[in-house]
Amino acid sequence: MNTLSKIVIPIFVVFVIFYGFKKRVSIYDAFLDGAKEGLMISFNIFPSVIAMVFAINIFLDSNFVYDVLGFFEPILNLIKIPIEIMPMALLRPISGTATLAIMNDIFIKFGPDSYAGRLASVLQGCTDTTIYVLALYFSSIGIRKTRYSLPVGLFADFVGISVAFLITMLFF
Amino acid sequence: MVSYIWFFLIVIGILFSMFTGRLDIINDSILTNGKEALDLMLSILPIIVLWTGIMKIAEEAGLLQKFARLMQPILSRLFPSVPKDNPALGYIASNIAANMMGLGSAATPFGLKAMSELQKINTKKDTASVAMITFLVLNTAGVTIVPTTVLALRIAHGSANPSEIILPGVIATFCSSIGGLLLDYFIRKKNRE
C-alpha cells in the first residue's frame, strides 16, 4: 500500500510527459504556459486565504470548540473522532478555504502524520464545497429554482464525510 | 453565505474569548495571522504552479479529450435526457477529468460551459433541469484522485509519506459520488422524470 501510494504521481507525470512528447506538443512551453496560469490562480485565491485564516484562527484560538463541543468529546472519542475535526466537517460544504485553514492549523498543532492530520487530509480531499458550486453554476445561467439539488448535494457530502471518518479509522 | 460564516467565526471567537478571559491570546492571534496565511500560501503555491504546468501538457496533448471519449458511454447513461451528440457531455467529461487531477480551478470553465449547453435544452429557463442536478451532484461530490493542495500542505509540514492519504481519499470521494447519484436517481424515479 505504501509503495502504491508513492508511485501514483511519478507514473502519472512520466505518462503525461511521454504522451505529450509523442504527440509532438512542445512540452516545455506548454508547461510554462500552465505554470503561469497556476501563478495567476494562486494570486487570485490569496485574498480569500488571508480572510479565512484570519477568521478561523480567531475562532479556534477562542477555545469555543473545546469549551462548547467539549461536552460531546467522550462520545466522539468513542468513535475515534478527534474534536479538532468537527468544525472542519461542519464547514466542508460551505467553504473550502475555511477548511484548508483548519487543516493547516491541525498540521501545525499535531503534525500531518497524526491521526487528526490524516483524517483532516482525507476530509479535505473527499468532497467539494457544495454550496459554493451550486451558487456559482446556477447563477451563471440565471437559474433561480434549484429544486432538490441542495439536499442531494449535501447528502453526498454527508456520505463522503462519514466514509472519510470510517476509512481513516480502518487505514491508520 | 460565506459572508455569514465569516461574520459568525470572527464575532463568536472574539466575544467568547472576552467572556472567558482569553482576549490577550486573540490579540496575538490577530497580529500574527497574516504570517500564517502567507506561510500557508507559500507552501501550496509551488505545487499548484507545478501541477497546472504538467496538466497543461496533458491538455495540449489531447489527454483530457481522450479521457472524455472513454467516459462517453457511462455519461450517456447518467444523463438519459441529454442527446448523445450534445456538446454538454464533452464538457461534463472534461470537467470531471480536470477535477480528478486536482485542478479545481481548471475544471470550473468546463463546468460553466456544460451548464450553458444544458440550459439550451432546458424547457423551463428559470428552473434547474434534471440533467443539471445530476451534473452538479457529480461535481460537488468532487471525485479527486490527486488532491494537490492537501499534498502540498502535507509536504510543507514534513509528512513522512504525503501521498498515503490518496487511496483512502479516493474511496471516500467515490462513495460520496455514488451516494449522491443514487439519491438523485431515486428522486428522478419518484418524480417520473
Interface residues (C-beta under 8 A of the other chain):
Chain A: M1 N2 L4 S5 K6 V8 I9 F12 V13 V16 I17 Y19 G20 K22 K23 V25 I27 A30 F31 L32 D33 G34 A35 E37 G38 L39 I41 S42 F46 V49 I50 A51 M52 V53 F54 A55 I56 N57 I58 F59 L60 D61 S62 N63 F64 D67 L91 P93 I94 S95 A98 L100 A101 M103 N104 F107 I108 G111 P112 D113 G117 R118 S121 V122 Q124 G125 C126 T127 D128 T129 T130 I131 Y132 V133 L134 A135 L136 Y137 F138 S140 I141 G142 I143 R144 K145 T146 R147 Y148 S149 V152 G153 F155 A156 D157 F158 V159 G160 I161 V163 A164 I167 T168 F171
Chain B: M1 V2 I5 W6 L9 I10 I12 G13 I14 F16 S17 T20 R22 I25 I26 S29 I30 N33 G34 E36 A37 L38 L40 M41 I44 L45 I48 V49 L50 W51 T52 G53 I54 M55 K56 I57 A58 E59 E60 A61 G62 L63 N99 G104 S105 A106 T108 G111 L112 M115 S116 L118 Q119 K124 K125 D126 T127 A128 M132 I133 L136 V137 N139 T140 A141 G142 T144 I145 V146 P147 T149 V150 L153 R154 H157 G158 S159 A160 N161 P162 S163 E164 I165 I166 L167 P168 G169 I171 A172 T173 C175 S176 S177 I178 G179 G180 L183 D184 I187
